[in-house]
Amino acid sequence: MKNIYVGNLSFGASEDSVRALFETHGTVDRVNIVTDRDTGQPRGFGFVEMANDGEGDKAIAAINGTDLDGRTLNVNEARPKADRGSAGGGGGGFGRKRW
């Protein structure tokens, strides 16, 4: 399976339009356009999962730099989400200095 990052999407792009673009290069398992968790508005990027690595590589090469809804797409293999570690470091004392 190939997970593909699709950046610079127009805010009007739909999962169906992105799916149609990628399906010309192979089988698309899933399309996810990322939205803001508070407003529900699209954030301008998303992910496409393709069943076959070879088809995914061909789709990346063919679609990167092409136009969709007036925007030039930035398409590449998705990198795993970086581990942000623990929030740690708490600053107890609410700003009071202790001498």
C-alpha positions as CSV (number, residue, x, y, z in Angstrom):
1,M,0.0,0.0,0.0
2,K,1.2,3.5,-0.8
3,N,0.2,6.5,1.3
4,I,0.4,9.7,-0.7
5,Y,0.4,13.3,0.5
6,V,-1.5,15.8,-1.7
7,G,-0.7,19.4,-0.8
8,N,-1.9,22.8,-2.1
9,L,-5.5,21.6,-2.7
10,S,-8.1,24.2,-3.3
11,F,-10.5,24.6,-0.4
12,G,-13.3,23.6,-2.8
13,A,-11.6,20.3,-3.8
14,S,-13.7,17.2,-3.0
15,E,-12.7,13.7,-2.2
16,D,-14.4,12.6,-5.4
17,S,-12.4,15.0,-7.6
18,V,-9.1,13.9,-5.9
19,R,-10.1,10.2,-6.3
20,A,-10.9,10.7,-10.0
21,L,-7.5,12.3,-10.6
22,F,-5.7,9.4,-9.0
23,E,-7.8,6.5,-10.3
24,T,-6.5,7.2,-13.8
25,H,-3.2,5.7,-12.5
26,G,-4.5,2.8,-10.4
27,T,-6.7,1.5,-7.7
28,V,-7.5,4.1,-5.0
29,D,-8.4,2.6,-1.6
30,R,-9.1,5.8,0.3
31,V,-9.1,9.5,0.0
32,N,-9.0,11.8,3.1
33,I,-9.1,15.6,2.8
34,V,-7.9,17.0,6.1
35,T,-10.2,19.5,7.8
36,D,-9.8,21.8,10.8
37,R,-11.1,20.1,13.9
38,D,-12.8,23.3,15.2
39,T,-14.3,24.8,12.1
40,G,-14.6,21.7,9.8
41,Q,-13.1,23.8,7.0
42,P,-10.6,22.1,4.6
43,R,-7.0,22.8,5.4
44,G,-5.7,22.5,1.8
45,F,-4.1,19.1,1.9
46,G,-5.1,15.5,2.1
47,F,-4.0,11.9,1.7
48,V,-4.6,9.2,-0.9
49,E,-4.0,5.5,-0.2
50,M,-3.4,3.4,-3.3
51,A,-3.4,-0.4,-3.2
52,N,-0.2,-0.9,-5.2
53,D,3.2,0.7,-4.6
54,G,4.0,0.8,-8.3
55,E,0.8,2.5,-9.2
56,G,1.3,4.9,-6.3
57,D,4.8,5.8,-7.6
58,K,3.4,6.4,-11.1
59,A,0.6,8.5,-9.8
60,I,3.0,10.7,-7.8
61,A,5.3,11.2,-10.8
62,A,2.3,12.0,-13.1
63,I,0.3,14.2,-10.8
64,N,2.9,16.2,-8.9
65,G,2.9,19.7,-10.3
66,T,-0.4,19.4,-12.2
67,D,-3.3,21.7,-11.8
68,L,-6.6,20.9,-10.0
69,D,-9.2,23.6,-9.5
70,G,-6.6,26.3,-10.3
71,R,-4.0,25.1,-7.8
72,T,-0.7,23.4,-8.6
73,L,-0.6,20.2,-6.6
74,N,2.4,19.2,-4.4
75,V,2.3,15.4,-4.4
76,N,4.7,13.0,-2.7
77,E,4.9,9.9,-0.6
78,A,3.5,10.6,2.8
79,R,6.0,10.5,5.7
80,P,5.0,8.9,9.0
81,K,3.8,11.4,11.5
82,A,6.7,12.5,13.7
83,D,6.5,11.4,17.3
84,R,6.0,14.5,19.3
85,G,7.0,12.9,22.6
86,S,5.5,13.9,25.8
87,A,4.2,17.4,26.6
88,G,6.4,17.3,29.7
89,G,8.3,20.1,31.3
90,G,5.4,21.5,33.3
91,G,6.2,24.8,35.0
92,G,4.6,24.4,38.4
93,G,4.2,27.4,40.7
94,F,2.2,29.6,38.3
95,G,5.0,32.0,37.6
96,R,6.0,32.7,41.2
97,K,9.7,32.9,41.9
98,R,10.9,30.8,44.7
99,W,14.1,32.1,46.3
